[in-house]
Amino acid sequence: MAGKQVLPGSNPFMQQLILPGSNPSTQQLIKSDLLGSNPSTQQLILPGSDPSTQQLIKSDLPGSNPSTQQLIKSDRSMFMASDLPGSNPSTQQLVKSDRSMFMASDLPGSNPSTQQLIKSDRSMFMASDDNMMLKQIQATHNPDGRNINVRPILNLVEDILSRATLTVDSILPGIVHGQTQNVEDKAQQASAITLLDALSFIIDRISCEIAYKCLGGEDGHQTTLSLLNMLSNYSWDAKLVLTLAAFALHYGEFWLLAQIYSSNQLAKAMANLKQLPIIMEHSGPLKPKFDALNNLIRAMLDLTSCIVAFKEIPSAYVAHDVPALAAAANTIPTAVYWTMRGVIACAAQISSLTSMGHEYGTSTMEAWELSTLAHKINNIYEHLMKQLNICNQLIEEKRNSESYEALLHIFEMIHIDNMKILKALIYPRDDQPPLFDGFSKRRVNLDILRRKNVLLLISSLDISSDELSILEQIYNESRQGTRLDNLYEVVWIPIVDRTAQPWTDQRQKQFESLQSTMPWYTVHHPSLIDQVVIRFVKERWHFRNKPILVVLDPLGRVVSPNAIHMMWIWGSNAFPFTSLREEILWKEETWKLELLVNGIDQTVLNWIRDEKYIFVYGGDDIEWIRRFTATARSVAQSASIPLEMVYVGKSRNKEQVRKIITTITNEKLSHTWQDLMIWFFWTRLESMLFSKIQLGRIDDHDPMMQEIKKLLSYDKSGGWAVLSRGAAVVVNGHGTKVTPTLLEYDLWKENIATKGFDRSFKDHYDMLHGTEHPCSRFEFLSTAGTGRIPEGMKCPECLRAMEKYITFCCCHDENPSTAAFY
């Protein structure tokens, strides 16, 4: 070739080491080592170097010893003059990260004098300015504005290279096979074929150019610039994908023949022309080279896919002046250059194998060069991926914002049914049934909920078994009714923030366990719920950790943002769970014992029916319980009244309550409740408070609400007791007043004959209670959300405004989330 000096006896790939832009002395030094045995060449002395250096070169050049070969290897990165003024910072960083790889002075086997030569004359091998290289690359770029979607072609290229990239073991005789079973067919055939009709000529031309230049010993840099000039009218991503496509033709053909030549006569004849049988027979020594090829090809594919992803970024979401995108735009030309250099290096390896035989392939020099390129390309890829991740995060944030606004708009619209609302909340596409029917145990579509009242049970995976048990009981009772207008459907929507914690096998089992216990509809999998919906549920419906029950009418309108408190208090009788229905139900209620125990314990309801005196009491002080129950039985016996007692525990300290129940049962102090009954008792009381808060009636002059607040306050410290005769409540008091009233029975027993036991007990209790009041205290979780924590409250004892404190509390329960108000 004109203007090109070819070294006799050196292979084409080694000749790429004679780099353009280096000074003649450097080129001559490299040539002299490649010629090796020529005595006159061994005497070559670098002009301008001192005698000691000249002697050093003379002593190290003869015989091409390994140390001198490593010297040539050490400075392959000719365009990495990172220390020169004018080179851009991103390129300098990439260069600095690579430099440790090229320090031949650290290589074993090199003598000290050679190490000193490398250290003192490194600048001689880095004479090409990085900025100059970038200018050369930019000078080839002259796009004509054509916009090509290269993703379908890239998918084809990835498919070809993935199937062709084999390990040495897989091509040994007798076990030839491909990796087709592990490769996903990502090719978009229709789009790719349409594109290839217009681009097949340029791909063939690139393939021929690469093959010709590699076989002719063309310098890698010059070949890359030649290809860039050929593709000057294309965008950077198109240049790269077209070059990879051209390489895939050549590389794919090589491995296709390697895989089928033993079973196909035509392939066998073609393989013989390319010396493939001989290469395969000596495949063992080729392992380092093939491993290096595989690594470089994977690096090139990763970087190419990253560059194409930058091209696909919508400008509506990320402007060109965004720092991450601007930084990537500055790096992409260099990235394209080095990836194309990698393509040329890979093509040179395959061409040399088929043209020069397996002996050429056993050299470690070429494997080192491929590894060097892979290292550089991976560094560029990591740099670009950081910028791409930043851009993708910006895109995701803007898209989520748009989706959230669209979701808000859907709820503001008027609909003819509830389908659009349910699809927006659960799953918008029709490609799979998004619901699981807990009754039939099969997946179903959302249409099954069309024009029905739907209760959305929204919770995390930490919903308690107590809550599920009571809900299931209420749900099953609603299925037994005959009034069609009372029917509603329940759908469990599990809220799992995948950005906060990863989805594990343990969480999958936890989800499946919960789903299997629910008789109603459930979302098939938490991953179907979009992050935008999770944000909506938290911000608009104030979901935190506690379950909520959002009610939608047949048109998809939100009837109640949280009806779970109504469900706990009145069950299905609260249907259709509107605020109006809630007001009506409260007007129907009176302060009586049935309000506290209804639906919990039939035994207590039987006592009420029999008009017995009943003490409902709680606390966690076993000594007070012993004293209280003994005194109460003594008074009842003395007054000749039928008295029953039931222990209802506390809202917290479950383990302590269990121990107390065991003691009460063993000592036969009174009747007790089981864990579920105790939980439901306190949950209903808390729900009553929350219901009043939601209705804005927390401080109304409502005697019934004052009594409920007293009970919740008593639960926070000490013992307490409610005395009733049948359903009529006589006293609701703290243990510090109820017990003294019983102990002072002798002081008021004379009044029983005229006033009766009820009135006499209450009058004495009121006299003691009037002297002092126990402290009242209410606790709300700080995560309860807007609308669940009142701005202020009045004390149920003295009706003064209560002070607000911040409290940190741990009661060591196994499920602390059940211990606080809703």
Phi, psi and omega in degrees: 000144182293135176075012182234126179263119180258129182278124178293139175085352178258147180283162185301324183292322180294331182291343177293344180292336179279095193268142176291146178096344177276156184287159184303324180299317179297314180301317183294323178299315180296317179299318185296327180283327179293323180289330167069286192267000182283113184299322182293324179291326180297336182274002180304129180242134180290125177296136175091354179270155183286160185304321181296321178293320178300316181296322180298316179296318179300317186288333184264338184287319185303137175080359181048059182293161186304326182297319181291324177298321178295330177298318179295319181296323192295340184237040176292336183279074187291333185260028185250042181282069187292340182272354183282144178297143175100345178282142186284153187300320183296321179290321177302318182295319179296321181293315182298324181291337180272341196296327182299336181288336189257008183278091183295342180295340179269356184285139178290146176098345179274137183281161185302323182294322178293320177301319181294322178299318181296316183294320186280334186242025179299323183299337180293331183262007179232043186281344182276122182286133178300324179294324178294319179297317180297322178295322177298318180294313181297328181295337180277350189266112180218069185295144181261009175094355180293140183243110184247128174277099187271359182302316178300322178291320178299321177299319177296316181298315178299321179297314181295310185291327178293319179287332183273336184280102182245161170276163181298322182300326185282352179247008176293149181304137177097337180229041180287125177201162179259185180248027187298332182290341183254359186255127178281132179279095185265359186292130174269091194301313185298313180295320182295317181297319179298318179293319184293336175301325183265341188246356184298326181295313182292327177294316178297321181295319178296317180300316179295319180298316180296314181298316182295314183293323180293315180291331180275000179076025181295141177298138184300321180295314180296321178296318179297316178297324178298316178294320178298322176294320179298327183255026187299331184277356183261158176289166184299317181293324179292319177306313186290316182292320178295321178294318177295323178297319178297319178293322181299326177300311184289313184290319179296322178297318180302311184282332176298315177296321180297328183278331188241358187296334182285345183238001182228123186294319179297315179297324181295318179296317178293323179295324178298322178298327182264009179061025184296318180303319180293319179299317181294324179295330180251035186288337181303306179295344181277356185305313179302321181291315181293323176298318179295321177298313180301315181296318180293319180296318177298319179297318180295319179295318179299313182293321179296315178299323178296316181295319178296324178297324176297321180295330184274357179295124180289129181295339179293339182255326182230113180285158183294338181270005174297131186307318182296318181288323178295319178296320179293320180298327178288332185269332188302317178303316177295321179298318179296317181302308185290330176291321176294325174299321177296320177300314181296320179296318178295316180297323180296324179296312181294318179298318180293322178298313185282338182260333185244353174092173186292338180299323178297322185290345182279353180291137179276348182299316184289322177298322178297318180297318179296319179296323178298314179295318179298320179297315180297314182296321178296323177296317178296319181299315180298320179297314181291324180296326176299317179291321180295320179297322177296315179296317180296325178294319177297318179297314181297319180297316182290321178293320177297322178296317178296317180295323180294316178297321178296322179294318176300320181294322180299321181286342178273344183279162175261131184239160179273342174206192185259008187294316182296321179294313182294322178294321180295326183275323189257300182196118188278339186268167182249018185277351178200150176290121186273352184249154174240124181276115182291341180274310182271349181059043176219161180279141182224163179272166181292340181303337181293345180258004185301130177056037175241156170287125185240128175255115180270107176275106185253123181203169170275185177282358182265016177300137189279157178294330177297313180299316180295321182297314180292319178298319179297320179298314180294319181297315181295324177296323180291334179285342184274348181286164180252353181279108184297328183287350179268353184286142174215162177245145178249137177231123177275123176248102180284128180259112179231114180278099184289344177282338182271324181212141184289157178274119185246170176298324179296317179291325176298316178294322178298317178297312182297323178296315178296314183300322183291339182270350186267126180278350183263189179283146175225153172294135187304318179206143181302334181294344178288338181277119183288152179298329178296321178295320178299318177297317180299315182298322181285319186276321185267325182251005172058037175287133174239266179242329181285145178298145173233159182233099181270129185255125176247135177277178183300343178262005178086007180281144180282110179278321177212129178286346175193102182256014185292328177294324176294323179295319180293323185280311188242356181065215182290347177294345178278354179303137009268024171064034177268164177297325178297317178296324178297317178297318181297317181295322178293324179295334180278346184273151172226162181284099179213163185296330180300328178299327183276326190246000184299131178079007183251306187221114180293331179299315179294322178296325177293321176299319179297318180296326181275004177060037176279160170282136186227129170254116168260119187223163181206178183134174181232020178255103186295329178293319177296321180296317178299315182293318182294310183295321180294317180295318180298318180293323179296316179295316180299320179294319180292322182272355179058049177242146176284116184238133173236150180227144177222131180267128184244013171067215180223166179284344181230188177054057184300317182297317178296320179296321179298318179297320180294319179299318178300317180295315180299319180293315181296322182269359178054047181282322180190181173283147180229165177252159174279169183306313184296320180293320178296315180301315184292324178302308183287326177296320178296319179298314179297324179293325177297316178298314182294324178300317179292323177298315182294328178277354181076026184242027187294328184245021175296156177282070184244105182304323180297317180292326178296321180292322178295317179296324177299313181301315180295327179286319179300327183297339185281341181200130174076187179264168180203166179205145173244121177257131177224158169243107190068231179273342185282123180280128179269308183218140171236102191219163177283152183301332181291347179245326182291314182297313176300327178298318178291319182295331180265031182304323181297336181282338183236001183294336179294339182277349184297323183297324182264320184263340187090162183295319185300305185293322181295316179298315183293319181299316180292322178297316180297324178296316178291321184292331182290340182287322178202159182242139173291153178295141176257141184212136175230144181234136177230137175296137179296339180268010184298332176096165180299137178092348181255346178244115181292151178295328179200162178218152175260145181294132179289346181270308186249353178068015173279161176291131182276149176276151182254130179236161171253123185236137171256129189219140172220120182255008173063024175286152178289341178224076187296338183295341181273359189263358185241164180296159178284000000 
